[in-house]
Amino acid sequence: MAEQTAQDVSKEDVIRALAHEAGFDLVGFACPENLDQLGQDLKTFLEKGYHGSMDWMETHAKRRSHPRALWDGVRSIIMLGMSYAPDAGPEPLEAPRDEGVVSVYALGKDYHDLIKKRLKRVARELHSRFGEEVKVFVDTAPVMEKPLAAQAGIGWQGKHTNLVSTELGSWFFLGSIFTTLELKSDRPHTDHCGSCQACLDACPTRAFPAPHQIDARRCISYLTIEHKGPIDPEFRLPMGNLIYGCDICLSVCPWNKFAKRSREMSFDRRDVLTAPKLRQFAEMDDGAFRAAFAGSPVKRIGRDRFLRNVMIAMGNSGDEDFVPDVMARLGDGSYLVRGMAVWALSRLVASEQFEALRQHYLTDEEDAHVRAEWARG
């Protein structure tokens, strides 16, 4: 038995070394047994409608509910984390009112391809050395990464439901390798949140019904990225100048003071997001948007949704200098942009001027959503 244990530890040490060489900062091992609670938690989340319009979560719920539903042959799961920590501290990121705020994870290159390439590198070595089958997954696959990572001991799910590490805070990406190789599981991580609820208190849209629960429909990250339609008026003011994602619940977490700047240069801030001016974004057509955000997570939402968010940020700025920029978008080809331009104008101009604009534009507006914005304004 002692000999077998030593052999198991040796395999784990080899994999940890391979992972660190590939650029991963955290490595842990989990066994796909005793994970039935994952499926129940997902079922409850979906039954409450907390997933909003993310229908793919419901479509793939069965495969997501348990690792063996995704691959029956899996015997061990290797969870890996890679830091994308910025130079900023744990305080909420702030920006001048003429700039937009983009979630830290999206400031550099899209992490999906980078993480997958590194996972494949580790998996190839694992297969070469041990002869076992492997499959790699990033967050586009139906894998419940955060609970599995907690089970693998590389962090715990905080009250904001995101993973927290004593070493990296919350600024890290996750990837997983499923394998037929039998490995010794790590002990699940202890919850270190204690009585702290800074993340819950800081959320401007009250997206947390209770600790360890999130209603995505109220989350600014969901609204600015996943939500495809007009953003409900209830959430526009709390969005401030957040134009892609939201890091508020992460940035107030005390554990982030231990996070060290990422060593991966691919995650460094790209030029277009250095002092990102709202006016610059408001002028973008589809071609300019695609060129500016090539290889960026931001590109995924498309120009129209991005400018929808930019219009809201301009409306929240209180800066009358933005009026010409917003006016230029009243004739935009996207109803999403036109509608939020109407709302922004209602915030930036006097009521008499807005009424005159209403009379001029309302008669020609065909989209019901935009007409509703004129009426609401």
Protein Blocks (a to p, Z undefined) as FASTA:
>chain_A
ZZmmmmmmmmmmmmmmmmmmnopabdcdddfehklmmmmmmmmmmmnopnommlmlmmmm
mmmmpmklmomkbmbdcdddddfbdfbdfbdcdddfkbccddfklmmccfklmmmmmmmm
mmmmmmmmnopacddddfkbccdfklmmmmnopaccdfkopacdfklomaccddddddfb
dcddddddddfklmacklmmmpmnlpafbghiacfklpmklmmmmpmbdcdfklmmmnmm
afggjfklmmmpmklmmpccdfbfklpccfklgopafklmmmpcfklmmmmmgoiaklmn
ojmlmmmmmmmmmmmnopaklmmmmmmmmmgcbfklmmmmmmmmmmmmcfklmmmmmmmm
mmmpmbfklmmmmmmZZ
